[in-house]
Amino acid sequence: MARPPVSSSTESARRRRPTEDKPLRKRRLDARAVEAKKPKKELPVLTTAKPLSDARSLELAAEFVDHDVSTLYKVIHKKTGALGGNAAGGAIYGEITKNSMGKILEYMQEHCELGRDSVFLDIGSGLGKPNFHASLTPGVAVSYGIELEDQRWQLSLSNLQSVLKSGSLYSKVNPVIFTQGDITDALSLEPFSHVYSFDVGFPPAVMAHVADCFNESASARYFISFHQPRKVLEQYGFEVEEIGRLGTSMAGSSEGHTVYFYRKTEAPRRSAPKDEKMVDPLFGVGFQVVQQGHDAVLSWVEAQFAQRFSQGRTRRQVQLAKAAAPSSLREKKLETFYKVVRRTPATAKAK
């Protein structure tokens, strides 16, 4: 049977179908390639952000510092409490509140040239809060605390260890060190530029000795005390002038005290060359350690604990070790600083 004839139009349609599909796919690919080569239009960024003003930048920086200070006090409170040890009340040991200490340091920055180049000393440093605070803001070059009482000094070392082992504080605190000693063994207050002390309970003999050391020290410029100008200038003999005062609050007590800021008026009796950095022997060991960095300070603190708490030593051995310690590192009784007036038989009869 013969096949029906195929028209020419049908034959041409059969030929065109496969050939028409290929150009269509190719056209689509070519169109995509062209679109890809075209430069993309940048969409406008809609934002209302503006550069921070200098005032706002300083405000934010202060907020970060306040956060670090709060973290610091939390670490201390967790380790030794608000007062620590045998401190029955904050007013006795001068444990000033965080806010009051912040005001003191702010005043010192504005009026007493306290800055990153300053060397800060706290006489009777206790738990070490003023030293830690000054190491954060303004971040003094060295913050040094000296404490007479053994237990309080041990607590400050515990706080120092905790602060330096805190990951959030290790890189933010500047050099801090605490040593045990009697300030009356000092020959001068070199190399400290700012001397702070909660000296309400200091005996007159101690204050007079501090005055002599302060007057003779070339580096000492400012004295921050809780004694009134009449005592500081007339009774103790500090060669200073008052530049201001602030009210403060005590931790664990409703009692408040006024802090006075003094600036040296007379040239030091004994001055050292500018190139030479003198360090009084009483502070020599502390400076030798603190200048080596935080890790060296941590190692030194751990060595102090190992020595004090005697790994495996008997009680008798500990007592012998304490007896062999230099007299300058032994705790002195408060009565040794005062003249003891004893009643004679005649005085007793008269009463």
C-alpha positions as CSV (number, residue, x, y, z in Angstrom):
1,M,0.0,0.0,0.0
2,A,1.4,3.3,-1.0
3,R,2.1,6.0,1.7
4,P,0.3,9.2,1.4
5,P,2.3,12.0,0.0
6,V,3.8,14.4,2.5
7,S,3.3,18.0,1.8
8,S,6.2,20.3,1.7
9,S,4.9,22.5,4.6
10,T,4.7,19.5,7.0
11,E,8.2,18.4,6.0
12,S,9.6,21.8,6.7
13,A,7.9,22.0,10.1
14,R,9.5,18.7,11.1
15,R,12.9,20.0,10.1
16,R,12.4,23.3,12.1
17,R,11.2,21.9,15.4
18,P,14.5,20.5,16.6
19,T,16.5,23.4,15.1
20,E,14.2,26.0,16.7
21,D,14.6,24.4,20.3
22,K,18.4,24.8,20.3
23,P,18.4,28.5,19.4
24,L,15.9,29.2,22.2
25,R,18.1,27.6,24.9
26,K,21.1,29.3,23.5
27,R,19.4,32.7,23.5
28,R,18.5,32.2,27.2
29,L,22.1,31.3,28.1
30,D,23.4,34.3,26.1
31,A,20.9,36.6,27.9
32,R,22.1,35.3,31.3
33,A,25.7,35.8,30.4
34,V,25.0,39.4,29.3
35,E,23.1,40.1,32.5
36,A,26.0,38.7,34.5
37,K,28.5,41.0,32.7
38,K,26.4,44.1,33.4
39,P,27.7,46.2,36.3
40,K,25.4,45.8,39.3
41,K,23.6,48.8,40.7
42,E,24.7,49.8,44.2
43,L,21.7,50.0,46.4
44,P,21.7,53.1,48.6
45,V,22.4,52.4,52.3
46,L,19.7,53.9,54.3
47,T,21.0,54.8,57.8
48,T,20.6,57.5,60.4
49,A,23.9,56.8,62.1
50,K,26.2,59.7,62.8
51,P,29.8,59.9,64.0
52,L,30.0,60.0,67.8
53,S,30.9,63.3,69.3
54,D,33.9,63.6,71.6
55,A,31.6,64.0,74.6
56,R,29.7,60.8,73.8
57,S,32.9,58.9,73.1
58,L,34.2,59.9,76.6
59,E,30.9,59.0,78.1
60,L,31.0,55.5,76.6
61,A,34.6,55.0,77.7
62,A,33.6,55.9,81.2
63,E,30.8,53.4,81.1
64,F,33.2,50.6,80.1
65,V,35.6,51.6,83.0
66,D,32.7,51.7,85.4
67,H,31.8,48.1,84.3
68,D,35.4,47.0,84.9
69,V,35.5,48.6,88.4
70,S,32.2,46.9,89.3
71,T,33.7,43.6,88.1
72,L,36.8,44.3,90.2
73,Y,34.8,44.9,93.4
74,K,32.7,41.8,92.8
75,V,35.9,39.7,92.6
76,I,37.2,41.2,95.9
77,H,33.8,40.7,97.7
78,K,33.6,37.1,96.5
79,K,37.1,36.4,97.8
80,T,37.3,38.3,101.1
81,G,33.9,40.0,101.6
82,A,33.2,43.7,102.0
83,L,35.4,44.2,105.0
84,G,37.4,41.0,105.3
85,G,39.2,39.3,108.2
86,N,39.0,40.8,111.6
87,A,37.5,44.2,110.5
88,A,34.4,44.6,112.7
89,G,33.5,47.8,110.9
90,G,34.5,49.7,107.8
91,A,35.2,52.9,109.7
92,I,37.9,51.2,111.8
93,Y,40.0,50.0,108.8
94,G,39.1,52.7,106.3
95,E,37.1,50.5,103.9
96,I,35.7,53.2,101.8
97,T,32.8,52.5,99.5
98,K,33.3,52.1,95.8
99,N,31.5,55.3,94.9
100,S,33.4,57.3,97.5
101,M,36.8,56.0,96.2
102,G,35.7,56.8,92.7
103,K,35.0,60.4,93.7
104,I,38.4,60.6,95.4
105,L,40.2,59.4,92.3
106,E,38.2,61.7,90.0
107,Y,39.2,64.6,92.2
108,M,42.8,63.6,92.1
109,Q,42.7,63.4,88.3
110,E,41.2,66.9,88.0
111,H,43.2,68.7,90.7
112,C,46.2,66.5,91.7
113,E,47.7,65.5,88.4
114,L,46.9,61.8,88.9
115,G,47.5,60.0,85.7
116,R,49.1,57.0,83.9
117,D,52.6,58.2,84.9
118,S,51.8,58.5,88.6
119,V,53.1,56.2,91.2
120,F,50.5,55.6,93.9
121,L,51.1,54.6,97.5
122,D,48.5,53.5,100.1
123,I,49.8,53.5,103.6
124,G,47.8,50.9,105.5
125,S,46.4,49.3,102.4
126,G,44.1,46.7,104.1
127,L,42.3,44.7,101.5
128,G,43.8,46.8,98.7
129,K,40.7,48.3,97.2
130,P,42.1,51.8,96.6
131,N,45.2,50.3,95.0
132,F,43.1,48.1,92.6
133,H,40.7,51.0,91.8
134,A,43.6,53.4,91.0
135,S,45.2,50.7,88.8
136,L,42.0,50.7,86.6
137,T,41.2,54.3,86.6
138,P,43.1,56.3,85.7
139,G,45.5,53.3,85.4
140,V,48.5,54.5,87.3
141,A,52.0,53.3,86.4
142,V,52.4,51.4,89.7
143,S,49.9,51.0,92.6
144,Y,51.7,50.0,95.8
145,G,50.1,49.1,99.1
146,I,52.0,48.6,102.4
147,E,50.2,47.0,105.4
148,L,51.4,46.5,109.0
149,E,48.9,43.9,110.1
150,D,49.7,40.4,108.9
151,Q,46.1,39.1,108.4
152,R,45.0,42.1,106.4
153,W,48.1,41.8,104.2
154,Q,47.3,38.1,103.6
155,L,43.8,39.1,102.5
156,S,45.2,41.7,100.1
157,L,47.4,39.0,98.5
158,S,44.4,36.7,98.2
159,N,42.5,39.5,96.4
160,L,45.6,40.2,94.2
161,Q,45.7,36.6,93.2
162,S,42.0,36.5,92.3
163,V,42.1,39.7,90.3
164,L,45.2,38.6,88.3
165,K,43.6,35.2,87.6
166,S,40.4,36.8,86.4
167,G,40.4,36.7,82.6
168,S,38.4,39.9,82.3
169,L,40.7,41.9,84.5
170,Y,44.2,40.5,83.9
171,S,44.9,42.8,80.9
172,K,43.1,45.8,82.3
173,V,44.7,46.4,85.7
174,N,48.1,48.1,85.7
175,P,50.9,46.9,88.0
176,V,49.7,46.3,91.6
177,I,51.7,45.0,94.6
178,F,51.2,44.6,98.3
179,T,54.0,44.2,100.9
180,Q,53.9,43.9,104.7
181,G,56.0,46.4,106.6
182,D,56.1,49.3,109.1
183,I,56.0,52.7,107.5
184,T,58.2,54.0,110.3
185,D,61.1,51.9,108.9
186,A,61.0,54.0,105.7
187,L,63.7,56.6,105.1
188,S,61.7,58.4,102.4
189,L,58.6,57.9,100.2
190,E,60.6,57.5,97.0
191,P,59.5,57.0,94.2
192,F,55.8,57.8,94.9
193,S,54.2,60.9,93.5
194,H,50.8,60.5,95.3
195,V,50.5,59.3,98.9
196,Y,47.1,58.2,100.1
197,S,46.2,56.9,103.6
198,F,43.1,56.4,105.7
199,D,45.1,57.7,108.7
200,V,42.3,58.4,111.1
201,G,43.7,55.9,113.7
202,F,47.4,56.5,113.1
203,P,49.4,57.5,116.2
204,P,51.0,61.0,116.1
205,A,54.5,59.5,116.1
206,V,53.7,57.7,112.9
207,M,52.2,60.8,111.2
208,A,55.2,62.8,112.1
209,H,57.5,60.2,110.6
210,V,55.4,60.1,107.4
211,A,55.6,63.9,107.3
212,D,59.4,63.9,107.5
213,C,59.6,61.2,104.7
214,F,57.2,63.1,102.5
215,N,59.0,66.5,102.9
216,E,62.3,64.9,102.0
217,S,61.1,63.0,99.0
218,A,61.7,64.6,95.6
219,S,59.0,62.6,93.9
220,A,56.2,63.1,96.5
221,R,53.9,65.9,95.4
222,Y,50.4,65.1,96.8
223,F,49.2,63.8,100.1
224,I,45.6,62.6,100.6
225,S,44.7,62.3,104.2
226,F,41.7,62.2,106.6
227,H,43.3,64.6,109.1
228,Q,42.4,68.3,109.2
229,P,44.8,70.9,108.0
230,R,45.5,72.1,111.5
231,K,46.9,68.7,112.5
232,V,48.7,68.0,109.2
233,L,50.4,71.4,109.0
234,E,50.9,72.4,112.6
235,Q,51.1,69.2,114.6
236,Y,52.7,66.8,112.2
237,G,54.8,69.2,110.1
238,F,53.8,68.5,106.5
239,E,55.0,71.1,104.2
240,V,51.8,71.3,102.2
241,E,48.7,73.4,101.4
242,E,45.1,72.2,101.3
243,I,43.6,72.3,97.8
244,G,40.2,70.6,98.5
245,R,38.1,68.2,100.5
246,L,35.3,65.7,100.0
247,G,32.9,63.8,102.2
248,T,33.2,60.0,102.1
249,S,31.1,56.9,103.2
250,M,32.4,53.8,104.9
251,A,31.6,50.2,103.9
252,G,29.7,48.4,106.7
253,S,29.2,51.6,108.7
254,S,27.0,54.6,108.8
255,E,30.0,56.7,109.8
256,G,31.5,59.2,107.3
257,H,34.8,61.0,107.1
258,T,36.1,64.0,105.2
259,V,39.1,63.4,103.0
260,Y,41.6,66.3,102.5
261,F,43.8,66.9,99.5
262,Y,47.2,68.5,100.1
263,R,49.9,69.7,97.7
264,K,53.5,70.1,98.6
265,T,54.6,73.8,98.9
266,E,58.3,73.5,99.8
267,A,61.1,72.1,97.6
268,P,62.3,68.7,98.8
269,R,65.3,68.8,101.1
270,R,66.9,66.0,99.2
271,S,66.5,65.8,95.4
272,A,67.7,63.2,93.0
273,P,68.8,63.6,89.4
274,K,65.9,63.3,86.9
275,D,67.5,60.3,85.2
276,E,67.9,58.4,88.5
277,K,64.8,56.6,89.9
278,M,65.3,56.2,93.6
279,V,63.4,53.5,95.6
280,D,63.4,53.5,99.4
281,P,64.7,50.1,100.7
282,L,61.4,49.4,102.4
283,F,59.7,49.3,99.0
284,G,62.6,47.7,97.1
285,V,61.4,44.1,97.1
286,G,57.9,45.1,95.9
287,F,59.2,47.2,93.0
288,Q,61.6,44.4,92.0
289,V,58.7,42.0,91.7
290,V,56.0,44.3,90.2
291,Q,58.3,45.6,87.4
292,Q,58.5,42.1,86.0
293,G,54.8,41.9,85.1
294,H,51.6,40.2,86.3
295,D,53.0,36.6,85.9
296,A,55.9,37.4,88.2
297,V,53.6,39.0,90.7
298,L,51.4,35.9,90.7
299,S,54.4,33.6,91.2
300,W,55.6,35.8,94.1
301,V,52.2,35.7,95.8
302,E,52.0,32.0,95.6
303,A,55.5,31.8,97.1
304,Q,54.4,34.0,99.9
305,F,51.5,31.6,100.6
306,A,53.7,28.6,100.5
307,Q,56.1,30.2,102.9
308,R,53.5,31.5,105.3
309,F,51.2,28.5,105.4
310,S,54.1,26.1,105.6
311,Q,53.6,23.1,103.4
312,G,53.8,20.3,105.9
313,R,55.7,22.2,108.6
314,T,54.8,21.9,112.3
315,R,53.5,24.7,114.4
316,R,56.8,25.0,116.1
317,Q,58.6,25.3,112.8
318,V,56.2,28.1,111.7
319,Q,56.8,30.0,114.9
320,L,60.6,29.7,114.5
321,A,60.3,30.9,110.9
322,K,58.3,34.0,112.0
323,A,60.8,34.7,114.7
324,A,63.6,34.6,112.1
325,A,61.8,37.1,109.9
326,P,63.2,40.7,109.8
327,S,61.9,42.9,112.6
328,S,60.6,45.4,110.1
329,L,58.1,42.7,108.9
330,R,56.8,41.8,112.3
331,E,53.5,43.2,113.5
332,K,54.0,45.9,116.2
333,K,51.5,46.4,119.0
334,L,49.6,49.6,118.9
335,E,50.9,50.5,122.4
336,T,54.4,50.8,121.2
337,F,53.5,54.0,119.3
338,Y,52.0,55.7,122.3
339,K,53.6,56.9,125.5
340,V,52.2,54.8,128.3
341,V,51.3,57.0,131.3
342,R,51.4,54.8,134.5
343,R,49.8,56.0,137.7
344,T,52.1,56.4,140.7
345,P,51.0,55.5,144.2
346,A,50.7,59.2,145.0
347,T,48.4,59.7,142.1
348,A,46.3,56.7,143.0
349,K,45.8,58.0,146.6
350,A,44.9,61.4,145.4
351,K,42.1,59.9,143.4
